[in-house]
Amino acid sequence: MSALVTFFFGALLFLSAKGPSHVSTGRSARQGFAMIALSWSAAGFFSSLPFLLTIDSISITNAVFEAFSGITTTGSTVFTNLDSMDKSVLLWRSSLQWIGGIGFVVMAVIVLPALQIGGMQLFQIELFEGMEKDSPRISQIGKNIAILYLALTSLCSLSYFLAGMSFFDAINHAMTTVATGGYSTHDNSFAYFQSPSIEFIAVFFMIVGSLPFIILIHALKGQLYTLFRDEQIRLFFLLFLFFLFLLNIYLIFGTPQLEPSHAFRISLFNLTSIFTGTGYASAPFDSWGPTALAMFFFFMFLGGCAGSTSCGIKIFRFQVLGKILHNHIRGAIQPYGVFIAKYNGRPLTTPIIHSVMSFMACFLLFYIIIAVLLAAHGLDFLTALSATTAAIANVGPALGPIVGPSSTFQNIPESAKWILTAAMLLGRLDIITILVLFSPRFWSS
């Protein structure tokens, strides 16, 4: 039924656009912005149909929230009793995240750089390095990404199955792991399996999914140096190892009843899950004390590398801001000095700096607006802030007793769920892509 409804509306649009047209068939930036915003929005709404037609008691709000959370790989959920839920619904949730993951990678490495969004044009040079000169580069890039994505999913699924998961669980969790989405087929997420080997497999593939796919493709072709040359990959692992050490030490000395090996295991898994924006949970990390709570709240913003399936602000934007601040301080000390900020050995141009600064300013502005709107619905301070972070950074679980890793978004007011749905779309499409549509100049001839 969902396929028939979707096909009907798709056919109407196709037939309405068929035939001679006086409009140029060329692709402009204006068409690119409209295509991204409208296609992702339409995908979210039509993806809610299977939930509405399958689950008797579900509301339109909850169905749309779940669908957008899936297609944007956020991972926040309003569903409970997953262990007894129809398997077709569970498979559809996982499929949404898998499709959304590869969709975002393609958009991030091909579309956003061309539209000069959020500083992504910084990676246009890396995009075409190593590609054959006599091949259609864009189609080749898309094909390589699809092959790598499918191969990682297959390998992850096989690893899960060999480690003890059922075939159904292995397929579903492989799709949501590589997509760094976080949907599980069980209410207790990875705590259901109680398996160190399964958790270590998940950690590996969550990290791989958070690395730039273009660089992974170059590395698999024998150019391993690209993994170590990229500044954001180096900082990603440096921050990850540093915070893993701090969190592990905190759990060992702050929670004496935990054995060091168990403390390392739960800190590694849950840190990786939040750090990469996946959203799995193997323990109620929001109950580990205020220090751990503050650390996880900070992790939710970071995200992985640009050109990956991960969410959040992205590591490279913090690096660009740091370089701008460093040059500003040097300029204050030496007013007549000439300082050029560089990223991966290449100068940061003014358009890139402006793009990153604009993104960060818009992110902060909308973060405050959404948090205030949620607080106006009667949510407490921690719930409002962490739910906003989970949505706009596309992380998944928030913090606190209402929307924490052991809870769902089921008890959030319906109007607040629509706000969070919009926030998930804003965060996934890098905010500016949506804001452009509200500019009067965008609609002028």
C-alpha positions as CSV (number, residue, x, y, z in Angstrom):
1,M,0.0,0.0,0.0
2,S,2.8,2.4,0.8
3,A,4.5,1.6,-2.5
4,L,1.3,2.2,-4.4
5,V,0.6,5.6,-2.7
6,T,4.2,6.7,-3.3
7,F,4.1,5.5,-6.9
8,F,0.9,7.4,-7.5
9,F,2.2,10.7,-6.4
10,G,5.6,10.1,-8.1
11,A,3.8,9.3,-11.3
12,L,1.8,12.5,-11.1
13,L,4.9,14.5,-10.7
14,F,6.6,12.7,-13.5
15,L,3.7,13.2,-15.9
16,S,3.3,16.9,-15.0
17,A,7.0,17.5,-15.9
18,K,7.0,15.4,-19.1
19,G,6.9,17.0,-22.5
20,P,8.4,20.1,-24.1
21,S,9.6,22.8,-21.7
22,H,10.9,26.3,-22.1
23,V,12.9,26.0,-18.9
24,S,16.6,25.2,-19.3
25,T,17.5,21.6,-18.5
26,G,20.8,22.8,-16.9
27,R,21.4,22.4,-13.2
28,S,21.8,25.6,-11.2
29,A,22.7,26.2,-7.6
30,R,19.1,27.3,-7.0
31,Q,17.8,23.9,-8.3
32,G,20.3,22.1,-6.2
33,F,19.1,23.8,-3.0
34,A,15.5,23.0,-3.9
35,M,16.3,19.4,-4.8
36,I,18.0,18.7,-1.5
37,A,15.4,20.3,0.8
38,L,12.4,18.9,-1.1
39,S,13.7,15.4,-1.7
40,W,14.7,14.8,1.9
41,S,11.4,16.3,3.2
42,A,9.4,14.2,0.8
43,A,11.4,11.1,1.7
44,G,10.7,11.6,5.4
45,F,6.9,12.0,4.9
46,F,6.4,9.2,2.5
47,S,8.6,6.9,4.7
48,S,6.1,7.3,7.5
49,L,3.4,5.5,5.5
50,P,4.5,2.0,6.5
51,F,4.3,2.9,10.1
52,L,0.9,4.5,9.7
53,L,-0.5,1.5,7.7
54,T,1.1,-1.2,9.9
55,I,0.8,0.0,13.5
56,D,-2.8,0.5,14.5
57,S,-2.3,2.8,17.5
58,I,0.4,5.1,16.1
59,S,-0.3,8.8,15.5
60,I,0.7,10.8,12.5
61,T,3.1,12.8,14.7
62,N,4.9,9.7,16.0
63,A,5.1,8.1,12.5
64,V,6.6,11.2,10.9
65,F,9.0,11.6,13.9
66,E,10.2,8.0,13.6
67,A,10.6,8.2,9.8
68,F,12.6,11.5,9.9
69,S,14.7,10.2,12.7
70,G,15.5,7.2,10.5
71,I,16.1,8.9,7.2
72,T,18.3,11.5,8.9
73,T,20.1,8.7,10.8
74,T,19.4,10.5,14.1
75,G,18.2,7.4,15.9
76,S,15.8,9.0,18.4
77,T,12.7,6.8,18.7
78,V,9.2,6.9,20.0
79,F,8.7,3.1,19.8
80,T,8.7,0.8,22.8
81,N,8.4,-3.0,23.1
82,L,10.7,-3.5,20.1
83,D,11.3,-7.1,21.1
84,S,7.7,-7.9,20.3
85,M,7.3,-5.6,17.4
86,D,6.5,-6.8,13.9
87,K,9.8,-7.7,12.1
88,S,8.8,-5.9,9.0
89,V,8.6,-2.6,10.9
90,L,12.0,-3.2,12.5
91,L,13.5,-3.9,9.1
92,W,11.9,-0.8,7.6
93,R,13.4,1.3,10.4
94,S,16.9,-0.1,9.8
95,S,16.4,0.3,6.0
96,L,15.6,4.0,6.5
97,Q,18.8,4.6,8.3
98,W,20.9,2.6,5.8
99,I,19.4,4.6,2.8
100,G,19.8,7.9,4.7
101,G,23.4,7.1,5.5
102,I,24.5,6.5,1.9
103,G,22.3,9.4,0.7
104,F,24.1,11.8,3.0
105,V,27.5,10.6,2.1
106,V,26.8,11.2,-1.6
107,M,25.3,14.6,-0.8
108,A,28.2,15.5,1.4
109,V,31.0,14.7,-1.1
110,I,29.3,15.7,-4.3
111,V,26.4,18.1,-3.8
112,L,27.3,20.3,-0.8
113,P,30.9,21.2,-2.0
114,A,29.4,22.4,-5.3
115,L,26.9,24.5,-3.4
116,Q,29.6,26.0,-1.2
117,I,27.7,24.9,2.0
118,G,29.2,24.9,5.5
119,G,32.8,24.9,4.3
120,M,32.4,21.6,2.4
121,Q,34.0,23.1,-0.6
122,L,37.3,22.6,1.3
123,F,37.2,19.0,0.1
124,Q,36.7,19.5,-3.6
125,I,40.3,18.8,-4.4
126,E,40.4,15.6,-2.4
127,L,37.2,14.6,-4.2
128,F,38.9,14.0,-7.5
129,E,42.3,12.9,-6.4
130,G,43.2,9.5,-7.7
131,M,40.3,9.3,-10.1
132,E,40.9,8.2,-13.7
133,K,41.0,11.1,-16.1
134,D,39.2,9.4,-18.8
135,S,36.1,8.4,-16.7
136,P,33.0,10.4,-15.8
137,R,34.2,11.5,-12.4
138,I,31.0,12.1,-10.6
139,S,29.4,8.8,-11.6
140,Q,32.6,7.0,-10.7
141,I,32.7,8.6,-7.3
142,G,29.1,7.6,-6.7
143,K,29.7,4.1,-7.8
144,N,32.8,3.7,-5.6
145,I,30.9,5.0,-2.6
146,A,28.0,2.6,-3.2
147,I,30.3,-0.4,-3.5
148,L,32.3,0.5,-0.4
149,Y,29.1,1.1,1.6
150,L,27.6,-2.2,0.5
151,A,30.8,-4.1,1.2
152,L,31.1,-2.6,4.7
153,T,27.5,-3.5,5.5
154,S,28.0,-7.0,4.3
155,L,31.2,-7.5,6.2
156,C,29.6,-6.0,9.4
157,S,26.5,-8.2,9.0
158,L,28.7,-11.3,8.6
159,S,30.8,-10.4,11.6
160,Y,27.8,-9.9,13.8
161,F,26.3,-13.2,12.7
162,L,29.6,-15.1,13.5
163,A,29.8,-13.3,16.9
164,G,26.4,-14.7,17.9
165,M,23.7,-12.5,16.6
166,S,20.7,-14.0,14.8
167,F,20.6,-13.5,11.1
168,F,17.8,-10.9,11.4
169,D,19.6,-9.0,14.1
170,A,22.8,-9.1,12.2
171,I,21.3,-7.6,9.1
172,N,19.4,-4.8,10.9
173,H,22.3,-3.8,13.2
174,A,24.8,-3.9,10.3
175,M,22.7,-1.4,8.4
176,T,22.4,1.0,11.3
177,T,26.0,0.6,12.4
178,V,27.6,1.5,9.1
179,A,25.1,4.3,8.7
180,T,25.9,5.4,12.3
181,G,22.2,5.6,12.8
182,G,21.6,3.7,16.1
183,Y,18.3,2.0,15.6
184,S,18.2,-1.4,17.3
185,T,15.8,-4.3,17.2
186,H,15.7,-4.5,21.0
187,D,14.6,-2.1,23.8
188,N,17.9,-2.6,25.6
189,S,19.9,-1.9,22.5
190,F,23.3,-3.6,22.6
191,A,22.9,-4.4,26.3
192,Y,20.5,-7.1,25.2
193,F,23.3,-9.2,23.7
194,Q,25.8,-9.0,26.7
195,S,28.6,-9.9,24.3
196,P,32.0,-8.2,24.4
197,S,32.8,-9.5,20.9
198,I,29.6,-8.0,19.4
199,E,30.4,-4.6,21.0
200,F,34.0,-4.6,19.7
201,I,32.7,-5.3,16.2
202,A,30.2,-2.4,16.6
203,V,33.0,-0.1,17.8
204,F,35.2,-0.9,14.7
205,F,32.4,-0.3,12.2
206,M,31.1,2.8,13.9
207,I,34.6,4.3,13.7
208,V,34.9,3.3,10.0
209,G,31.6,4.8,9.2
210,S,32.8,8.1,10.8
211,L,35.8,8.4,8.5
212,P,35.7,10.2,5.1
213,F,34.5,7.6,2.4
214,I,36.6,9.2,-0.3
215,I,39.8,8.8,1.8
216,L,38.8,5.2,2.6
217,I,38.4,4.5,-1.1
218,H,41.9,5.9,-1.7
219,A,43.3,3.9,1.2
220,L,41.8,0.7,-0.2
221,K,43.4,1.4,-3.6
222,G,46.8,1.4,-1.9
223,Q,47.1,5.0,-0.9
224,L,47.3,4.3,2.9
225,Y,49.2,7.6,3.5
226,T,45.9,9.5,2.9
227,L,44.6,8.2,6.2
228,F,47.5,9.7,8.1
229,R,47.8,12.9,6.0
230,D,44.3,14.1,6.7
231,E,44.2,16.6,9.6
232,Q,40.6,15.8,10.6
233,I,41.3,12.1,10.9
234,R,44.3,12.7,13.0
235,L,42.4,15.0,15.3
236,F,39.4,12.6,15.4
237,F,41.5,9.8,16.8
238,L,43.5,12.1,19.1
239,L,40.3,13.4,20.7
240,F,38.8,9.9,20.8
241,L,41.7,8.3,22.6
242,F,42.1,11.3,25.0
243,F,38.4,11.2,26.1
244,L,38.4,7.4,26.2
245,F,41.4,7.6,28.7
246,L,39.6,10.2,30.8
247,L,36.3,8.4,30.9
248,N,37.9,5.1,31.7
249,I,39.9,6.6,34.5
250,Y,36.8,8.3,35.8
251,L,34.8,5.1,35.8
252,I,37.5,3.0,37.4
253,F,38.1,5.4,40.3
254,G,34.6,7.0,40.5
255,T,32.8,3.7,40.4
256,P,34.8,1.2,42.6
257,Q,32.3,-1.7,42.1
258,L,33.2,-1.8,38.4
259,E,36.1,-4.0,37.3
260,P,38.7,-2.2,35.1
261,S,38.0,-4.5,32.2
262,H,34.3,-3.9,32.4
263,A,34.8,-0.2,32.8
264,F,37.0,-0.1,29.7
265,R,34.4,-2.1,27.7
266,I,31.4,0.1,28.5
267,S,33.3,3.3,28.3
268,L,34.7,2.3,24.8
269,F,31.4,1.3,23.4
270,N,29.2,4.1,24.7
271,L,31.9,6.8,24.0
272,T,32.2,5.5,20.4
273,S,28.5,5.4,20.0
274,I,28.0,9.1,21.1
275,F,31.2,10.4,19.6
276,T,30.3,9.1,16.2
277,G,26.7,10.2,16.5
278,T,25.4,6.6,16.3
279,G,23.3,6.4,19.4
280,Y,23.6,2.8,20.6
281,A,23.7,2.2,24.3
282,S,25.0,-0.7,26.4
283,A,24.7,1.0,29.7
284,P,22.7,4.0,31.2
285,F,25.6,6.4,30.8
286,D,23.5,9.4,32.0
287,S,23.6,7.9,35.5
288,W,27.4,7.8,35.7
289,G,27.6,11.1,37.5
290,P,27.8,14.8,36.6
291,T,31.3,14.6,35.2
292,A,30.4,11.8,32.8
293,L,27.2,13.6,32.0
294,A,29.1,16.8,31.0
295,M,31.5,14.8,28.9
296,F,28.7,13.0,26.9
297,F,26.9,16.3,26.4
298,F,30.1,17.7,24.8
299,F,30.5,14.5,22.7
300,M,27.1,14.9,21.2
301,F,28.2,18.1,19.4
302,L,31.4,16.8,17.8
303,G,30.4,14.2,15.2
304,G,32.9,12.4,13.0
305,C,34.7,13.5,9.8
306,A,33.2,15.3,6.8
307,G,32.2,13.0,4.0
308,S,31.2,10.2,6.4
309,T,27.8,8.9,7.6
310,S,28.3,10.5,11.0
311,C,26.4,13.5,12.3
312,G,27.2,16.5,14.5
313,I,29.1,19.7,13.7
314,K,32.1,17.7,12.2
315,I,35.7,17.8,13.4
316,F,37.0,19.9,10.5
317,R,34.8,22.9,11.4
318,F,36.3,23.0,14.9
319,Q,39.8,22.8,13.3
320,V,39.0,25.7,10.9
321,L,37.7,27.8,13.8
322,G,40.8,27.0,15.8
323,K,43.1,28.1,13.0
324,I,41.1,31.4,12.5
325,L,41.3,32.1,16.2
326,H,45.1,31.3,16.2
327,N,45.7,33.7,13.4
328,H,43.6,36.4,15.0
329,I,45.7,36.1,18.2
330,R,48.9,36.2,16.2
331,G,47.6,39.3,14.4
332,A,46.8,41.0,17.7
333,I,50.4,40.4,18.8
334,Q,51.9,41.4,15.4
335,P,49.5,43.9,13.8
336,Y,51.6,44.2,10.6
337,G,52.2,40.4,10.2
338,V,50.7,38.4,7.3
339,F,49.4,35.1,8.5
340,I,47.7,32.5,6.3
341,A,45.7,29.7,7.8
342,K,46.1,26.4,6.1
343,Y,44.2,23.1,6.2
344,N,45.9,19.9,5.0
345,G,48.6,22.2,3.6
346,R,46.2,24.3,1.5
347,P,45.3,27.9,2.3
348,L,41.9,28.6,3.8
349,T,40.2,31.0,1.4
350,T,37.8,33.7,2.5
351,P,34.7,31.9,1.1
352,I,35.6,28.8,3.1
353,I,36.1,30.8,6.3
354,H,32.8,32.6,5.8
355,S,31.0,29.4,5.1
356,V,32.2,27.7,8.3
357,M,31.6,30.8,10.4
358,S,28.1,31.2,9.0
359,F,27.3,27.6,9.7
360,M,28.5,27.8,13.3
361,A,26.5,31.0,13.9
362,C,23.4,29.5,12.4
363,F,23.9,26.3,14.4
364,L,24.2,28.2,17.7
365,L,21.2,30.5,16.9
366,F,18.9,27.6,16.0
367,Y,20.1,25.6,18.9
368,I,19.1,28.3,21.3
369,I,15.7,28.9,19.6
370,I,14.8,25.1,19.6
371,A,15.9,24.7,23.2
372,V,13.8,27.7,24.3
373,L,10.8,26.3,22.4
374,L,11.2,22.9,24.1
375,A,11.5,24.5,27.5
376,A,8.3,26.4,26.7
377,H,6.6,23.0,26.5
378,G,7.4,22.4,30.2
379,L,10.5,20.3,29.7
380,D,13.2,20.6,32.3
381,F,16.5,22.3,31.5
382,L,18.5,19.1,30.9
383,T,15.8,17.5,28.8
384,A,15.3,20.6,26.6
385,L,19.0,21.1,26.0
386,S,20.0,17.4,25.4
387,A,16.9,16.7,23.2
388,T,17.8,19.8,21.1
389,T,21.4,18.5,20.8
390,A,20.2,15.0,20.0
391,A,18.0,16.3,17.2
392,I,20.0,19.1,15.6
393,A,23.3,17.1,15.9
394,N,21.5,13.9,14.8
395,V,22.9,11.9,17.6
396,G,19.8,9.9,18.8
397,P,19.5,9.4,22.6
398,A,19.5,12.5,24.8
399,L,20.2,12.7,28.5
400,G,18.1,12.6,31.6
401,P,15.2,10.4,32.8
402,I,12.7,11.4,30.1
403,V,14.7,11.1,26.9
404,G,17.9,9.4,28.1
405,P,19.6,6.2,26.7
406,S,17.2,4.0,28.7
407,S,14.1,6.0,27.6
408,T,12.4,7.1,24.4
409,F,10.8,10.3,23.1
410,Q,7.4,8.8,23.5
411,N,6.4,11.1,26.4
412,I,7.4,14.4,24.7
413,P,4.4,16.6,23.8
414,E,3.3,16.2,20.2
415,S,4.0,19.8,19.2
416,A,7.5,19.4,20.6
417,K,8.0,16.3,18.4
418,W,7.3,18.4,15.3
419,I,9.9,20.9,16.5
420,L,12.4,18.1,17.0
421,T,11.5,16.7,13.6
422,A,12.3,20.0,11.9
423,A,15.5,20.2,13.9
424,M,16.6,16.7,12.7
425,L,16.1,17.8,9.1
426,L,17.9,21.1,9.7
427,G,20.9,19.4,11.3
428,R,21.2,16.7,8.6
429,L,21.1,19.2,5.7
430,D,23.6,21.6,7.3
431,I,21.0,24.3,8.1
432,I,22.1,26.8,5.4
433,T,20.6,24.5,2.7
434,I,17.1,25.0,4.3
435,L,17.6,28.7,5.2
436,V,18.3,29.5,1.5
437,L,14.7,28.6,0.6
438,F,13.3,31.3,2.9
439,S,15.3,34.0,1.2
440,P,13.2,36.3,-1.0
441,R,16.1,36.5,-3.5
442,F,15.9,32.7,-3.9
443,W,12.5,33.0,-5.4
444,S,13.1,36.1,-7.5
445,S,13.8,35.7,-11.2
